[in-house]
């Protein structure tokens, strides 16, 4: 019996705590001050930068901020689209490579065509030079010289020279037919041989060594021919004198015999 008040107090404590919690939730309390509460107008904020002093954002300001943000987003999207549109596509790159290949092939074909045209032009120039050179060797019509019988005579003379020198040394077998043919050419075809010698001289002028040797040999040959001619003339004159003297002597003998 003595413990009943204690048991009752222990049973009431949880009930009291539950009621207190329910009242705290349903009726929130205000801040308790140690001194008497003063009017809100006389109170001063603790911090200088009080949130209440900031201007409240109006609906127009929020709309302007949202419009600026949307415009920025749209500009970024449009710029990214423009950059992506400016980038070459695989088809464009392939077309560019094909164009470069076609230009390279065109250049190579043009260079090969130019080389071929130059080669053909050089061949045509050589052909025209050859034909003009051969035509320049032929004698003029007013000279009355004919190539066909004269060339046959020169060929026969060369063969006769080779027959004459066939049992001689190799030097004579090489030079005698050539010398006999050249001599026959100068006798039978003088105009043609003159044209041939002029052509050979034009080619020899390109090589100074050959030209000088030719001039030296020609000068020696002309001098030898001149000396031979002079000596032959002297010999002929002496023979004529002797023959004339013998004739006079014989005539005198005949006259004396009569």
C-alpha positions in Angstrom: 0.0 0.0 0.0 2.9 2.3 0.6 4.0 2.1 -3.0 0.8 3.1 -4.7 1.5 6.9 -4.9 4.9 6.1 -6.4 3.3 3.9 -9.0 0.7 6.5 -9.9 3.4 9.2 -10.3 5.4 6.8 -12.7 2.2 6.2 -14.7 1.4 9.9 -15.1 4.8 10.9 -16.3 4.5 9.4 -19.8 1.1 10.8 -20.2 2.2 14.3 -19.3 5.1 14.1 -21.7 2.8 13.0 -24.6 0.4 15.9 -23.9 3.3 18.4 -23.8 4.7 17.2 -27.1 1.2 17.4 -28.7 0.8 20.9 -27.5 4.2 21.9 -28.8 3.4 20.6 -32.3 -0.1 22.2 -32.5 0.8 25.5 -30.9 4.4 26.7 -31.7 5.9 28.9 -29.1 7.5 32.2 -29.5 11.1 33.2 -28.6 11.4 33.9 -24.9 13.3 36.9 -23.9 15.0 37.5 -20.5 13.7 41.1 -20.4 10.5 42.6 -21.2 9.7 42.6 -24.9 10.0 45.8 -26.8 8.2 47.0 -29.8 9.5 45.7 -33.1 10.1 49.2 -34.4 12.5 50.0 -31.7 14.5 46.8 -32.3 17.7 47.0 -34.4 19.0 44.1 -36.6 22.1 42.4 -35.5 23.7 42.3 -39.0 24.1 45.3 -41.3 23.2 43.3 -44.4 19.8 42.2 -43.3 17.9 40.1 -45.8 14.9 42.2 -45.2 16.6 45.2 -46.6 17.1 43.5 -50.0 14.6 44.4 -52.6 12.2 41.7 -53.4 12.4 40.3 -57.0 9.5 41.4 -59.0 7.8 39.3 -61.7 9.1 41.5 -64.5 12.7 41.1 -63.4 12.4 37.4 -63.3 10.9 37.4 -66.7 13.7 39.6 -68.1 16.3 37.3 -66.6 14.6 34.2 -68.1 14.4 35.9 -71.5 18.1 36.8 -71.4 19.0 33.3 -70.4 16.8 31.9 -73.1 18.4 34.3 -75.7 21.9 33.2 -74.5 21.0 29.6 -74.8 19.5 30.1 -78.3 22.6 32.1 -79.4 24.9 29.3 -78.2 22.8 26.6 -79.9 22.7 28.6 -83.2 26.5 29.2 -83.1 27.1 25.5 -82.4 24.8 24.7 -85.4 26.6 27.2 -87.6 30.0 25.7 -86.7 28.7 22.2 -87.3 27.3 23.3 -90.6 30.6 24.9 -91.7 32.5 21.7 -91.1 33.1 19.7 -94.3 31.1 16.5 -94.5 32.7 13.2 -95.6 31.1 13.7 -99.0 32.8 17.1 -99.4 36.1 15.7 -98.4 35.8 12.8 -100.9 34.8 15.3 -103.6 37.8 17.4 -102.8 40.2 14.4 -103.0 38.6 13.3 -106.3 39.1 16.9 -107.7 42.8 16.9 -106.6 43.3 13.5 -108.3 41.6 14.7 -111.5 43.8 17.8 -111.6 46.9 15.7 -111.0 46.0 13.4 -113.9 45.2 16.3 -116.1 48.6 17.9 -115.4 50.4 14.6 -116.1 48.5 14.0 -119.3 49.2 17.6 -120.5 52.9 17.2 -119.7 53.0 13.9 -121.6 51.2 15.4 -124.5 53.5 18.4 -124.6 56.6 16.0 -124.6 55.1 13.9 -127.4 54.3 17.0 -129.4 57.8 18.3 -128.9 59.3 15.0 -130.0 57.1 14.9 -133.1 58.0 18.5 -133.9 61.7 17.6 -133.6 61.2 14.6 -135.9 59.4 16.8 -138.5 62.2 19.4 -138.2 64.8 16.8 -138.8 62.9 15.4 -141.8 62.5 18.8 -143.3 66.2 19.6 -142.8 67.2 16.3 -144.4 65.0 16.8 -147.4 66.0 20.4 -147.8 69.7 19.4 -147.6 69.3 16.6 -150.2 67.4 19.0 -152.4 70.2 21.6 -152.1 72.8 19.0 -153.3 71.0 18.5 -156.6 72.4 20.7 -159.5 70.2 23.4 -160.9 68.4 22.9 -164.2 70.3 25.7 -166.0 73.6 23.9 -165.4 72.6 21.0 -167.6 74.1 18.5 -165.2 72.1 15.2 -164.7 72.6 13.0 -161.7 71.6 9.6 -163.0 74.2 8.9 -165.6 76.9 10.8 -163.7 76.3 8.8 -160.5 76.6 5.6 -162.4 79.9 6.7 -163.9 81.2 7.6 -160.4 80.1 4.2 -159.1 81.9 2.3 -162.0 85.0 4.4 -161.4 85.0 3.5 -157.7 84.6 -0.2 -158.5 87.5 0.0 -161.0 89.7 1.5 -158.3 88.8 -1.3 -155.9 89.7 -3.8 -158.6 93.0 -2.2 -159.3 94.0 -2.1 -155.6 92.7 -5.5 -154.6 96.2 -7.2 -154.4 97.7 -4.2 -152.6 97.9 -3.3 -148.9 94.9 -2.4 -146.8 95.7 1.3 -146.9 95.6 1.3 -150.7 92.5 -0.8 -150.8 90.7 1.7 -148.6 91.9 4.9 -150.2 92.3 4.2 -153.9 88.5 3.5 -154.6 87.6 6.6 -152.6 90.1 8.8 -154.4 89.1 7.4 -157.9 85.4 8.0 -157.1 86.0 11.5 -155.8 88.1 12.3 -158.9 85.4 10.9 -161.2 82.8 12.9 -159.4 84.7 16.1 -159.9 85.1 15.3 -163.5 81.5 14.1 -164.2 79.4 16.0 -161.6 81.3 19.2 -160.8 78.3 21.2 -159.6 77.0 18.4 -157.4 80.5 17.8 -155.9 80.7 21.6 -155.3 77.4 21.5 -153.4 78.6 18.4 -151.4 81.9 20.1 -150.5 80.1 23.3 -149.4 77.8 21.2 -147.2 80.7 19.3 -145.7 82.5 22.6 -145.0 79.4 24.0 -143.1 79.5 20.9 -140.9 83.3 21.2 -140.4 83.0 24.8 -139.3 81.3 23.5 -136.1 84.5 21.7 -135.1 87.5 24.0 -135.2 90.1 21.2 -135.1 88.7 19.4 -138.1 88.3 22.7 -139.9 91.9 23.7 -139.3 93.2 20.3 -140.4 91.1 20.4 -143.5 92.4 23.8 -144.4 96.0 22.7 -143.8 95.5 19.5 -145.9 93.7 21.5 -148.6 96.4 24.1 -148.7 99.1 21.5 -149.0 97.2 19.7 -151.7 96.6 23.0 -153.6 100.2 24.0 -153.3 101.3 20.5 -154.5 98.9 20.7 -157.4 100.1 24.1 -158.3 103.7 23.0 -158.1 102.9 20.0 -160.2 101.2 22.1 -162.7 104.1 24.5 -162.9 106.6 21.8 -163.3 104.4 20.1 -165.9 104.1 23.4 -167.8 107.9 23.8 -167.6 108.5 20.3 -168.8 106.0 20.7 -171.6 107.6 24.0 -172.6 111.0 22.4 -172.6 109.7 19.4 -174.6 108.1 21.8 -177.0 111.4 23.7 -177.3 113.3 20.5 -177.9 110.7 19.3 -180.4 110.8 22.7 -182.2 114.6 22.5 -182.3 114.6 19.0 -183.7 112.0 20.0 -186.3 114.0 23.0 -187.4 117.1 20.8 -187.6 115.3 18.2 -189.7 113.9 20.9 -191.9 117.3 22.4 -192.4 118.7 19.0 -193.3 115.9 18.5 -195.7 116.5 21.8 -197.3 120.2 21.2 -197.6 119.5 17.8 -199.2 117.4 19.3 -201.9 
